[in-house]
Structures are given as structure tokens and as C-alpha cells.
């Protein structure tokens, strides 16, 4: 998985693990995390069906969770 996409999904995953009933990861935090050039990669993740955007927040879909866990190399994700 491309590095920026992986970072985006990892950040959303960590937020959802820490606060499963929350809104998700705030999209306005992405430039701080991955730099200003993230929009193409975010659009890809949304079109792929791995990420959903709602009211400025990002959440992983079930397919997105499966994908990030599959690409974790078997390590446990930490929040």
C-alpha cells in the first residue's frame, strides 16, 4: 500500500480504536500528519470504499479495517 494512504488509514484506525463511538479522525488534521499533498490519496481511499467522509471526519469502513489489518504485517495496532 502506498505510504501516504497507509498513514491516513493508520491514523483513522488508531482514532477509531481509541474512540469507537466518536466521529472519527478530523480531516483537517491530515496536512499536519502527511503534508499538504494528500487529497488524491484520500479520494482514492474513498473511491475504493475503504474510507468514508462525513461532516469533516473520516472513518474506515469494514473493508478498510480489513485492509489495514491485512497490511499491518501481523503486528498489533496500538492507539
C-alpha positions in Angstrom: 0.0 0.0 0.0 1.3 3.4 -0.9 2.9 5.2 2.1 0.6 8.3 2.4 -2.5 6.1 2.1 -1.2 3.8 4.7 -0.5 6.7 7.1 -4.0 8.1 6.5 -5.6 4.7 7.2 -3.4 4.1 10.2 -4.4 7.4 11.8 -8.1 6.8 11.2 -7.7 3.3 12.6 -6.0 4.5 15.7 -8.6 7.1 16.3 -11.5 4.6 15.9 -9.8 2.1 18.2 -9.4 4.8 20.9 -12.9 6.2 20.5 -15.1 3.7 18.5 -18.3 5.7 19.0 -16.7 9.1 18.2 -16.9 11.0 14.9 -13.7 9.6 13.5 -10.4 11.3 12.5 -10.7 15.0 11.8 -9.8 15.6 8.1 -8.3 19.0 8.9 -5.5 17.1 10.8 -4.3 15.4 7.7 -1.9 18.1 6.4 -0.1 18.0 9.8 0.2 14.3 9.6 1.0 13.6 5.9 1.7 17.0 4.4 -0.4 19.2 2.1 -0.4 16.8 -0.9 -2.9 14.2 0.4 -6.1 14.9 -1.4 -5.5 12.5 -4.3 -4.7 9.7 -1.9 -7.8 10.4 0.3 -10.0 10.4 -2.8 -8.6 7.1 -3.8 -9.3 5.6 -0.4 -12.9 7.0 -0.5 -13.5 5.7 -4.0 -12.0 2.3 -3.1 -14.7 2.1 -0.3 -12.1 1.9 2.5 -12.8 5.4 4.0 -16.0 7.4 4.5 -16.1 11.1 4.9 -18.9 12.8 7.0 -19.0 16.3 8.3 -15.3 16.8 8.1 -14.4 13.5 9.8 -13.0 10.3 8.3 -13.9 6.7 9.3 -12.8 3.4 8.0 -15.4 1.0 6.5 -15.3 -2.6 7.4 -13.4 -3.2 4.2 -10.9 -0.5 5.2 -10.4 -2.1 8.6 -9.7 -5.5 7.0 -7.2 -3.9 4.6 -5.2 -2.0 7.2 -5.1 -5.1 9.4 -4.0 -7.2 6.4 -1.2 -4.8 5.6 0.0 -4.5 9.2 2.3 -7.4 8.8 0.7 -9.3 11.6 1.6 -6.7 14.3 -1.0 -5.5 16.7 -2.2 -1.9 16.1 -1.7 0.4 19.0 -3.7 3.5 19.8 
